[in-house]
Amino acid sequence: MRWKTRDFVYFLLFLLSFCAAQGKDEDELSGDHICTVPQLVDTYEIQKVVRPVVFTDTETCADLSQGFRCKVERKGTKVTYEKKLKKVEKYVKKCCEGYYETKDKHCKPECIPACKKGHCAAPNVCECDSGYGGKTCSASCSFGKWGPSCRSDCKCENGASCDPEEGTCVCSVGWKGDLCSIPCNPTTEWGAACKEKCLCQNGGKCDQNTGECECPQGFSGKFCLKQCDEETFGKDCQFKCACQNGGRCDKENGVCICAAGFTGPVCEEECQEGFFGENCTQKCTCLNKNKCDSKTGKCICIGWQGKQCENGCKRGYFGKECSEKCKCAGIEKSDSKTACDSLTGECICEGGFTGPGCNDRACLADMYGAKCDNQCTCNMENTESCTPDHGDCRCKAGFTGDSCEKRCDKMRWGIDCANNCRCPFNVTSECTADQGKCVCLPGFTGENCSQNCPNGKFGLDCAFSCHCQHGTCDPIDGKCLCEDGWHGAFCQYSCPAGTSGKGCQKCDCGGNSRGCKADGKCLCKAGYQASESNNKCVLSCPVGLFGLDCRLKSMCKVEGKPTRRGAAADLLTGDCSCSGGYKGEDCSTKCDAGKWGDSCQRDCDCGGYFCNQETGQCACPPGKREANCEQECPPGRFGFDCEQECTNCLVDGESANCDGKTGKCFKCPPSKFGHFCEENCPKDRYGENCEKICDCSNGDCDPVSGECHCKAGYKGEQCEKHCDDGWWGFECSSKCPRCVNGGVCDAENGQCICRPGWQGRTCERQCQPGFWGLDCAKNCTCASEFKQCHPETGECACPNGMKGDECGEMCEDGYFGPDCIQKCKCQGLSSSSCNRFTGSCQCHAGFEGEFCHNLCPEGRFGLKCAKECGKCPEGERCDPAIGCCHPDQISCGKAMEDYLVMTKAGRSSRWPVILLIIASLIVGSILLFIIVHYRRKYMKEKVPDLPTVVYHPENENKDANEFNNPLYSNVTVMDHQEQMRENFPEDDIDQLKGRNIRGRATNDYATLDEFQRAGSSASAGPPGGSSMYSPSSSTQYSSTGTWDAKKQNEANQSKTNENFYS
């Protein structure tokens, strides 16, 4: 690549103009009475535009006159960048209405007309010097006088002056009223005549001169809005709280309010015994020397119980809240003197017993006394122990008396018979004296005697067995209760003839009876049976039965089974009358082959096949039908009597479509296969008998036609294509919603797949605070509770416009965004202010542009340059900030001055950067020149083993090209002889001439790949360059030595990329 001097100069000028647009001034308004107003500014966006182009190329052809290279037109694309105008709303700072901007960038009140002897205290409100008054302070009197000739005396108090014209009092700072006798309320007002509103909150007071807030103890901030946190107190929260152990300090005086359980100046001491609560001010109310919890005051009872530890432990229990059981032998005895310590649980044994659990006896079981020489008087069989000290008898459960000689009464039980029995009196007699178990009355059993004796048992504890043969016995005394039809002491006799039921009463069975059974059922004559409704013999025997009471079963059979219908047997004798198909005495023998009908008396006529032996109908084999089985099944039917249809088989004309015997289909319709064509084709098959293979890459094929039914998100004949951008669903027929904020439409379901940090149907909502990541599913884990995490990355930072460990500091002027790390691009304080949250520039009156770097156009002024000056009065001019104004007015021309200062500062601040860039370019140019120089030198010294392919563009008019690409425009055009002399020795030149090698190619555009292929294939041969003429070389040459592009293209199987030039 060669740099031309003109190109280099253009490049430097471009860099200089680019750098000149980057300067900025950061001056902006400060102080009070500043307002921000919206302003529409013009801005431009750079958009990429891709256009199709047509260019001329050459390709190998058979035209000898064209040197086998013919011109062709090809299509490509050209990329350009265009600016697009866009209106953007920006907020700019300006002085509020009634105020003007000073040279030191503050807003001062403006009085029109101007104050003569005084100053402007508020918009159009003059504060006059002493001795002057009137609306513009133009009238004058000596102090204390007013009126015509200043003859009237002022009555104003507290140093106030009076208006020399009207005599009204002009109150000084801090006073108000007609005579200035009322002091301002410092919490609501301040200033001259108390006209300014005090904005202090939470009891803060305003300074009467400046309006600054003097905050009460416990609050701080410009307006006393910030309450001291847990660790600070006092005026402006300037003192640090020193309270320990969770104590908090009073916001006004810093006195520690200790948490429950602590006391001391800084809550460093735990509560003394007997006290609890905040600052240990509450006294414990626990009794019996028990302590209380220092925080809650709850009594901690050891060896005692109750809210105030007022109750001692029950006998046998000890410890905290008396919850542990003593492990001392005999302590459960009421007369035992054994006890345990209620605090420790240690056993205190009664006399005669020792050991940790009082288990060791001093004397033998029946002896007592100091020397164990006295005999106990206890009935030892009923006694558990005789006390070794005094010989007292301790009875076993169920016994009482001095010597344990008495048994407990029947309704009492246990040790010393102290317990009452809990058994119901109506079913029990007593309870066991030792365990209290119920002793049931005869006929009852169970734990509480609530159950009757089981069948077959009676008496006490249901211990006796009944002997009733046909009845049940009474559970109490065992007396038999006979069943119907039985009598006797053990129900062993049946009722006499003609009687039945309980008590063997006489029966009534009607005229067809021959008596009754013991249970009252009638005994009927032969051929009859008793009716279930009235127990009389009025019904005939059912089919298959005969004889007395129809108890005999007929031997006659139908189809080998007992007769179920018809009068097949005589009701009295039981003789059989055979039905069709059977014969013999009991009708159990089937008819012989070829016979049918009652008693097998008729012959079959079925052409050699079997007939139905009951009806005589022919039983044809599968595939045959009609009366004598001579006709085959018609098409579409098969099986016995051709009753079944070939429903699924493919119909082929009028011929049968299935086998008449088996029903197997000859052909299946498309999408079916199987014996009866009952199976559907697998997913990858279709057509007749499912023989064809589907070719649907992202979908299923129609089992009949093989047509692809694409899955959602795909299209094409074989479902090989994804949906175009903006479309989804089946056949890509549905239009995607407009996914915003980088969201992408899912081609399958049409839902927007949002980038991390976004959610919603169209990714329109950022993650809520505290969440981040994909689908906003991750919780933020910021170390500081004041910081927020970035919705996309999860990185923690202060909210927009704030910084600091606790995010309590606002961004300094000129910075914005999270943690205030981004620098504003606005052109300075004089023309704009930067939004500390978004970084957008808010232009002041008189300025416009994205960075507020332009003055309003001539004839326009104000915020957003929205107002027109029109024709200004004589002597006035149109100021871009305030409109028509006189040059003597302070504000007039101020915007222009600021603009000139801003542009001058911008230019001066850019020179170091510009000089640095120019120096870098010069050094880079020198290095590039050195590299190119030595590379050329190296290439000339290298053995010329590569053939040189020289391209001579046929069209020298570069301006006619659709585009100008350095890859093509810098190809050097040389004379053929000169090129050969430069790259080859003389001997090689002669040899080349002898072979008549062409030094000219007709391809106007050569790619880098073509250069490399030519070089790499030539370098593969031996030194001397002989291989460059070899037909085996990968770079192909024709017989004349010309590089043959066609063969080269065939070797590499390459194609021209239509977008190569994009």
Secondary structure, DSSP 8 states (H G I E B T S, - for coil): ----HHHHHHHHHHHHHHHHTS-----B--SSSEEEEEEEEEEEEEEEEEEEEEEEEEEE-S-GGGTTEEEEEEEEEEEEEEEEEEEEEEEEEEE-TTEEE-TTS-EEE--SS--SSEEEEETTEEEE-TTEESTTS-EE--TTEESGGG-EE----TT-EE-TTT--EE--BTEESTTS-EE--TTTEESBTT-EE----TT-EE-TTT--EE--TTEESTTS-EE--TTEESGGG-EE----TT-EE-TTT--EE--BTEESTTS-EE--TTEESBTT-EE----TT-EE-TTT--EE-BSEESTTS-EE--TTEESBTT-EE---TTTTSTT---EE-TTT--EE--TTEESTTS-EESS-TTEESTTS-EE--S-TTTEEEE-TTT--EEE-TTEESTTS-EE--TTEESGGG-EE--S-TTTEEEE-TTT--EEE-TTEESTTS-EE--TTEESGGG-EE---SSEEE-TTT--EEE-TTEESTTS-EE--TTEETTTTEE----TTEEEE-TTS-EEE-BTEEE-TTT--EEEE--TTEESBTT-EE---EETTEE--SS--B-TTT--B---BTEESTTS-EE--TTEESBTT-EE--STTS-B-TTT--B---TTEESTTS-EE--TTEESGGG-EE--SS---TTS-SB-TTT--BSS--TTEESTTS-EE--TTEESGGG-EE---TTEEE-TTT--EEE-TTEESTTS-EE--TTEESGGG-EE-----TT-EE-TTT--EE--TTEESTTS-EE--TTEESGGG-EE---SSTT-EE-TTT--EE--BTEESTTS-EE--TTEESBTT-EE-----TBTEEE-TTT--EEE-TTEESTTS-EE--TTEESGGG-EE--S--TT-EEETTTEEE-TTSTTTTHHHHHHHHHHHHHHHHHHHHHHHHHHHHHHHHHHHHHHHHHHHHHHHHS---S----B--S---GGGSS---HHHHT-----HHHHHHHHS-HHHHHHHHHHT----B--S---HHHHHHHHHHHTTS-TTTGGGG-TTSSS-B-TTS-B-HHHHHHHHT----TTTT-
